[in-house]
């Protein structure tokens, strides 16, 4: 997932429109973040 896709998911989550769209975006975001191991997440968080 690239930055544009991530920002798109954030926009869908905060959009006051359709609750189903928000729910689906939140599910996609949590699935994506859980796909990394703890070490990978720490490494990615520290990369500028």
PDB file with SEQRES, HELIX, SHEET and CRYST1 records, atoms N, CA, C and O in Angstrom:
SEQRES   1 A   48  UNK UNK UNK UNK UNK UNK UNK UNK UNK UNK UNK UNK UNK          
SEQRES   2 A   48  UNK UNK UNK UNK UNK UNK UNK UNK UNK UNK UNK UNK UNK          
SEQRES   3 A   48  UNK UNK UNK UNK UNK UNK UNK UNK UNK UNK UNK UNK UNK          
SEQRES   4 A   48  UNK UNK UNK UNK UNK UNK UNK UNK UNK                          
HELIX    1 AA1 UNK A    3  UNK A   14  1                                  12    
HELIX    2 AA2 UNK A   19  UNK A   34  1                                  16    
HELIX    3 AA3 UNK A   38  UNK A   46  1                                   9    
CRYST1    1.000    1.000    1.000  90.00  90.00  90.00 P 1           1          
ATOM      1  N   UNK A   1       0.856  -1.171   0.000  1.00  0.00           N  
ATOM      2  CA  UNK A   1       0.000   0.000   0.000  1.00  0.00           C  
ATOM      3  C   UNK A   1       0.900   1.231   0.000  1.00  0.00           C  
ATOM      4  O   UNK A   1       1.854   1.315   0.773  1.00  0.00           O  
ATOM      5  N   UNK A   2       0.592   2.160  -0.854  1.00  0.00           N  
ATOM      6  CA  UNK A   2       1.380   3.387  -0.893  1.00  0.00           C  
ATOM      7  C   UNK A   2       0.668   4.494  -0.100  1.00  0.00           C  
ATOM      8  O   UNK A   2      -0.431   4.303   0.419  1.00  0.00           O  
ATOM      9  N   UNK A   3       1.324   5.641  -0.028  1.00  0.00           N  
ATOM     10  CA  UNK A   3       0.796   6.740   0.787  1.00  0.00           C  
ATOM     11  C   UNK A   3      -0.563   7.231   0.285  1.00  0.00           C  
ATOM     12  O   UNK A   3      -1.435   7.573   1.083  1.00  0.00           O  
ATOM     13  N   UNK A   4      -0.740   7.266  -1.030  1.00  0.00           N  
ATOM     14  CA  UNK A   4      -2.028   7.721  -1.576  1.00  0.00           C  
ATOM     15  C   UNK A   4      -3.175   6.807  -1.155  1.00  0.00           C  
ATOM     16  O   UNK A   4      -4.260   7.277  -0.813  1.00  0.00           O  
ATOM     17  N   UNK A   5      -2.930   5.508  -1.180  1.00  0.00           N  
ATOM     18  CA  UNK A   5      -3.962   4.554  -0.769  1.00  0.00           C  
ATOM     19  C   UNK A   5      -4.265   4.702   0.719  1.00  0.00           C  
ATOM     20  O   UNK A   5      -5.424   4.651   1.131  1.00  0.00           O  
ATOM     21  N   UNK A   6      -3.221   4.884   1.521  1.00  0.00           N  
ATOM     22  CA  UNK A   6      -3.406   5.051   2.962  1.00  0.00           C  
ATOM     23  C   UNK A   6      -4.223   6.307   3.263  1.00  0.00           C  
ATOM     24  O   UNK A   6      -5.156   6.273   4.065  1.00  0.00           O  
ATOM     25  N   UNK A   7      -3.866   7.402   2.619  1.00  0.00           N  
ATOM     26  CA  UNK A   7      -4.622   8.640   2.829  1.00  0.00           C  
ATOM     27  C   UNK A   7      -6.060   8.502   2.344  1.00  0.00           C  
ATOM     28  O   UNK A   7      -6.975   9.068   2.941  1.00  0.00           O  
ATOM     29  N   UNK A   8      -6.260   7.761   1.275  1.00  0.00           N  
ATOM     30  CA  UNK A   8      -7.616   7.514   0.791  1.00  0.00           C  
ATOM     31  C   UNK A   8      -8.452   6.776   1.821  1.00  0.00           C  
ATOM     32  O   UNK A   8      -9.628   7.084   2.012  1.00  0.00           O  
ATOM     33  N   UNK A   9      -7.836   5.789   2.491  1.00  0.00           N  
ATOM     34  CA  UNK A   9      -8.559   5.060   3.542  1.00  0.00           C  
ATOM     35  C   UNK A   9      -8.897   5.981   4.705  1.00  0.00           C  
ATOM     36  O   UNK A   9     -10.001   5.919   5.247  1.00  0.00           O  
ATOM     37  N   UNK A  10      -7.940   6.845   5.097  1.00  0.00           N  
ATOM     38  CA  UNK A  10      -8.214   7.792   6.178  1.00  0.00           C  
ATOM     39  C   UNK A  10      -9.371   8.714   5.805  1.00  0.00           C  
ATOM     40  O   UNK A  10     -10.235   8.999   6.633  1.00  0.00           O  
ATOM     41  N   UNK A  11      -9.384   9.175   4.569  1.00  0.00           N  
ATOM     42  CA  UNK A  11     -10.475  10.054   4.116  1.00  0.00           C  
ATOM     43  C   UNK A  11     -11.818   9.342   4.173  1.00  0.00           C  
ATOM     44  O   UNK A  11     -12.828   9.935   4.552  1.00  0.00           O  
ATOM     45  N   UNK A  12     -11.827   8.071   3.797  1.00  0.00           N  
ATOM     46  CA  UNK A  12     -13.076   7.310   3.838  1.00  0.00           C  
ATOM     47  C   UNK A  12     -13.548   7.112   5.279  1.00  0.00           C  
ATOM     48  O   UNK A  12     -14.749   7.123   5.549  1.00  0.00           O  
ATOM     49  N   UNK A  13     -12.602   6.933   6.199  1.00  0.00           N  
ATOM     50  CA  UNK A  13     -12.964   6.713   7.606  1.00  0.00           C  
ATOM     51  C   UNK A  13     -13.577   7.967   8.220  1.00  0.00           C  
ATOM     52  O   UNK A  13     -14.526   7.872   8.998  1.00  0.00           O  
ATOM     53  N   UNK A  14     -13.044   9.142   7.879  1.00  0.00           N  
ATOM     54  CA  UNK A  14     -13.558  10.371   8.495  1.00  0.00           C  
ATOM     55  C   UNK A  14     -14.703  10.998   7.703  1.00  0.00           C  
ATOM     56  O   UNK A  14     -15.291  11.982   8.152  1.00  0.00           O  
ATOM     57  N   UNK A  15     -15.031  10.446   6.534  1.00  0.00           N  
ATOM     58  CA  UNK A  15     -16.132  10.964   5.725  1.00  0.00           C  
ATOM     59  C   UNK A  15     -17.462  10.725   6.447  1.00  0.00           C  
ATOM     60  O   UNK A  15     -17.754   9.600   6.853  1.00  0.00           O  
ATOM     61  N   UNK A  16     -18.265  11.775   6.608  1.00  0.00           N  
ATOM     62  CA  UNK A  16     -19.534  11.608   7.329  1.00  0.00           C  
ATOM     63  C   UNK A  16     -20.628  10.922   6.509  1.00  0.00           C  
ATOM     64  O   UNK A  16     -21.770  10.839   6.962  1.00  0.00           O  
ATOM     65  N   UNK A  17     -20.305  10.438   5.335  1.00  0.00           N  
ATOM     66  CA  UNK A  17     -21.305   9.818   4.460  1.00  0.00           C  
ATOM     67  C   UNK A  17     -21.719   8.430   4.905  1.00  0.00           C  
ATOM     68  O   UNK A  17     -22.132   8.234   6.048  1.00  0.00           O  
ATOM     69  N   UNK A  18     -21.611   7.492   4.026  1.00  0.00           N  
ATOM     70  CA  UNK A  18     -22.098   6.127   4.204  1.00  0.00           C  
ATOM     71  C   UNK A  18     -21.326   5.374   5.297  1.00  0.00           C  
ATOM     72  O   UNK A  18     -20.110   5.219   5.189  1.00  0.00           O  
ATOM     73  N   UNK A  19     -22.007   4.907   6.338  1.00  0.00           N  
ATOM     74  CA  UNK A  19     -21.343   4.157   7.408  1.00  0.00           C  
ATOM     75  C   UNK A  19     -20.696   2.860   6.918  1.00  0.00           C  
ATOM     76  O   UNK A  19     -19.683   2.430   7.470  1.00  0.00           O  
ATOM     77  N   UNK A  20     -21.264   2.240   5.901  1.00  0.00           N  
ATOM     78  CA  UNK A  20     -20.689   0.994   5.380  1.00  0.00           C  
ATOM     79  C   UNK A  20     -19.321   1.246   4.750  1.00  0.00           C  
ATOM     80  O   UNK A  20     -18.424   0.409   4.849  1.00  0.00           O  
ATOM     81  N   UNK A  21     -19.165   2.395   4.107  1.00  0.00           N  
ATOM     82  CA  UNK A  21     -17.876   2.751   3.502  1.00  0.00           C  
ATOM     83  C   UNK A  21     -16.844   2.972   4.596  1.00  0.00           C  
ATOM     84  O   UNK A  21     -15.703   2.522   4.481  1.00  0.00           O  
ATOM     85  N   UNK A  22     -17.244   3.669   5.665  1.00  0.00           N  
ATOM     86  CA  UNK A  22     -16.322   3.897   6.791  1.00  0.00           C  
ATOM     87  C   UNK A  22     -15.892   2.584   7.412  1.00  0.00           C  
ATOM     88  O   UNK A  22     -14.714   2.387   7.707  1.00  0.00           O  
ATOM     89  N   UNK A  23     -16.841   1.687   7.611  1.00  0.00           N  
ATOM     90  CA  UNK A  23     -16.550   0.378   8.215  1.00  0.00           C  
ATOM     91  C   UNK A  23     -15.584  -0.423   7.348  1.00  0.00           C  
ATOM     92  O   UNK A  23     -14.631  -1.014   7.855  1.00  0.00           O  
ATOM     93  N   UNK A  24     -15.831  -0.439   6.055  1.00  0.00           N  
ATOM     94  CA  UNK A  24     -14.974  -1.189   5.132  1.00  0.00           C  
ATOM     95  C   UNK A  24     -13.558  -0.601   5.111  1.00  0.00           C  
ATOM     96  O   UNK A  24     -12.579  -1.348   5.102  1.00  0.00           O  
ATOM     97  N   UNK A  25     -13.447   0.722   5.105  1.00  0.00           N  
ATOM     98  CA  UNK A  25     -12.137   1.376   5.110  1.00  0.00           C  
ATOM     99  C   UNK A  25     -11.391   1.075   6.407  1.00  0.00           C  
ATOM    100  O   UNK A  25     -10.184   0.832   6.385  1.00  0.00           O  
ATOM    101  N   UNK A  26     -12.095   1.089   7.528  1.00  0.00           N  
ATOM    102  CA  UNK A  26     -11.457   0.767   8.807  1.00  0.00           C  
ATOM    103  C   UNK A  26     -10.972  -0.677   8.824  1.00  0.00           C  
ATOM    104  O   UNK A  26      -9.892  -0.964   9.338  1.00  0.00           O  
ATOM    105  N   UNK A  27     -11.758  -1.575   8.269  1.00  0.00           N  
ATOM    106  CA  UNK A  27     -11.337  -2.979   8.185  1.00  0.00           C  
ATOM    107  C   UNK A  27     -10.095  -3.137   7.315  1.00  0.00           C  
ATOM    108  O   UNK A  27      -9.171  -3.866   7.677  1.00  0.00           O  
ATOM    109  N   UNK A  28     -10.070  -2.460   6.171  1.00  0.00           N  
ATOM    110  CA  UNK A  28      -8.911  -2.537   5.284  1.00  0.00           C  
ATOM    111  C   UNK A  28      -7.669  -1.981   5.969  1.00  0.00           C  
ATOM    112  O   UNK A  28      -6.581  -2.543   5.848  1.00  0.00           O  
ATOM    113  N   UNK A  29      -7.837  -0.875   6.687  1.00  0.00           N  
ATOM    114  CA  UNK A  29      -6.702  -0.263   7.368  1.00  0.00           C  
ATOM    115  C   UNK A  29      -6.157  -1.170   8.464  1.00  0.00           C  
ATOM    116  O   UNK A  29      -4.942  -1.327   8.583  1.00  0.00           O  
ATOM    117  N   UNK A  30      -7.025  -1.763   9.260  1.00  0.00           N  
ATOM    118  CA  UNK A  30      -6.536  -2.650  10.321  1.00  0.00           C  
ATOM    119  C   UNK A  30      -5.924  -3.916   9.743  1.00  0.00           C  
ATOM    120  O   UNK A  30      -4.941  -4.423  10.283  1.00  0.00           O  
ATOM    121  N   UNK A  31      -6.480  -4.434   8.662  1.00  0.00           N  
ATOM    122  CA  UNK A  31      -5.870  -5.597   8.012  1.00  0.00           C  
ATOM    123  C   UNK A  31      -4.477  -5.262   7.503  1.00  0.00           C  
ATOM    124  O   UNK A  31      -3.552  -6.062   7.643  1.00  0.00           O  
ATOM    125  N   UNK A  32      -4.327  -4.093   6.917  1.00  0.00           N  
ATOM    126  CA  UNK A  32      -3.041  -3.686   6.368  1.00  0.00           C  
ATOM    127  C   UNK A  32      -2.005  -3.507   7.483  1.00  0.00           C  
ATOM    128  O   UNK A  32      -0.872  -3.971   7.359  1.00  0.00           O  
ATOM    129  N   UNK A  33      -2.395  -2.835   8.572  1.00  0.00           N  
ATOM    130  CA  UNK A  33      -1.426  -2.606   9.647  1.00  0.00           C  
ATOM    131  C   UNK A  33      -1.078  -3.888  10.387  1.00  0.00           C  
ATOM    132  O   UNK A  33       0.039  -4.018  10.888  1.00  0.00           O  
ATOM    133  N   UNK A  34      -1.992  -4.825  10.467  1.00  0.00           N  
ATOM    134  CA  UNK A  34      -1.713  -6.094  11.146  1.00  0.00           C  
ATOM    135  C   UNK A  34      -0.871  -7.044  10.303  1.00  0.00           C  
ATOM    136  O   UNK A  34      -0.377  -8.049  10.814  1.00  0.00           O  
ATOM    137  N   UNK A  35      -0.703  -6.742   9.033  1.00  0.00           N  
ATOM    138  CA  UNK A  35       0.074  -7.627   8.163  1.00  0.00           C  
ATOM    139  C   UNK A  35       1.571  -7.506   8.426  1.00  0.00           C  
ATOM    140  O   UNK A  35       2.347  -8.335   7.951  1.00  0.00           O  
ATOM    141  N   UNK A  36       1.987  -6.494   9.171  1.00  0.00           N  
ATOM    142  CA  UNK A  36       3.394  -6.311   9.499  1.00  0.00           C  
ATOM    143  C   UNK A  36       3.711  -6.925  10.852  1.00  0.00           C  
ATOM    144  O   UNK A  36       2.887  -6.911  11.766  1.00  0.00           O  
ATOM    145  N   UNK A  37       4.921  -7.467  10.964  1.00  0.00           N  
ATOM    146  CA  UNK A  37       5.377  -7.947  12.267  1.00  0.00           C  
ATOM    147  C   UNK A  37       5.740  -6.728  13.109  1.00  0.00           C  
ATOM    148  O   UNK A  37       5.816  -5.613  12.592  1.00  0.00           O  
ATOM    149  N   UNK A  38       5.959  -6.937  14.385  1.00  0.00           N  
ATOM    150  CA  UNK A  38       6.319  -5.822  15.276  1.00  0.00           C  
ATOM    151  C   UNK A  38       7.623  -5.173  14.820  1.00  0.00           C  
ATOM    152  O   UNK A  38       7.736  -3.948  14.811  1.00  0.00           O  
ATOM    153  N   UNK A  39       8.596  -5.981  14.447  1.00  0.00           N  
ATOM    154  CA  UNK A  39       9.886  -5.440  14.005  1.00  0.00           C  
ATOM    155  C   UNK A  39       9.737  -4.620  12.726  1.00  0.00           C  
ATOM    156  O   UNK A  39      10.353  -3.563  12.589  1.00  0.00           O  
ATOM    157  N   UNK A  40       8.923  -5.102  11.793  1.00  0.00           N  
ATOM    158  CA  UNK A  40       8.698  -4.359  10.554  1.00  0.00           C  
ATOM    159  C   UNK A  40       7.994  -3.037  10.836  1.00  0.00           C  
ATOM    160  O   UNK A  40       8.345  -2.009  10.258  1.00  0.00           O  
ATOM    161  N   UNK A  41       7.017  -3.061  11.710  1.00  0.00           N  
ATOM    162  CA  UNK A  41       6.275  -1.842  12.032  1.00  0.00           C  
ATOM    163  C   UNK A  41       7.186  -0.801  12.672  1.00  0.00           C  
ATOM    164  O   UNK A  41       7.105   0.382  12.342  1.00  0.00           O  
ATOM    165  N   UNK A  42       8.050  -1.235  13.583  1.00  0.00           N  
ATOM    166  CA  UNK A  42       8.984  -0.304  14.235  1.00  0.00           C  
ATOM    167  C   UNK A  42       9.946   0.271  13.209  1.00  0.00           C  
ATOM    168  O   UNK A  42      10.220   1.471  13.210  1.00  0.00           O  
ATOM    169  N   UNK A  43      10.454  -0.583  12.339  1.00  0.00           N  
ATOM    170  CA  UNK A  43      11.382  -0.120  11.304  1.00  0.00           C  
ATOM    171  C   UNK A  43      10.710   0.876  10.378  1.00  0.00           C  
ATOM    172  O   UNK A  43      11.287   1.920  10.076  1.00  0.00           O  
ATOM    173  N   UNK A  44       9.512   0.575   9.924  1.00  0.00           N  
ATOM    174  CA  UNK A  44       8.806   1.486   9.031  1.00  0.00           C  
ATOM    175  C   UNK A  44       8.465   2.805   9.714  1.00  0.00           C  
ATOM    176  O   UNK A  44       8.453   3.851   9.066  1.00  0.00           O  
ATOM    177  N   UNK A  45       8.192   2.766  10.996  1.00  0.00           N  
ATOM    178  CA  UNK A  45       7.838   3.983  11.728  1.00  0.00           C  
ATOM    179  C   UNK A  45       9.034   4.915  11.882  1.00  0.00           C  
ATOM    180  O   UNK A  45       8.864   6.121  12.058  1.00  0.00           O  
ATOM    181  N   UNK A  46      10.247   4.359  11.815  1.00  0.00           N  
ATOM    182  CA  UNK A  46      11.439   5.180  12.012  1.00  0.00           C  
ATOM    183  C   UNK A  46      12.078   5.630  10.709  1.00  0.00           C  
ATOM    184  O   UNK A  46      13.012   6.431  10.729  1.00  0.00           O  
ATOM    185  N   UNK A  47      11.596   5.131   9.577  1.00  0.00           N  
ATOM    186  CA  UNK A  47      12.150   5.532   8.282  1.00  0.00           C  
ATOM    187  C   UNK A  47      11.572   6.884   7.902  1.00  0.00           C  
ATOM    188  O   UNK A  47      10.354   7.063   7.899  1.00  0.00           O  
ATOM    189  N   UNK A  48      12.455   7.850   7.578  1.00  0.00           N  
ATOM    190  CA  UNK A  48      11.951   9.193   7.223  1.00  0.00           C  
ATOM    191  C   UNK A  48      11.201   9.213   5.921  1.00  0.00           C  
ATOM    192  O   UNK A  48      10.724  10.267   5.500  1.00  0.00           O  
TER     193      UNK A  48                                                      
END                                                                             
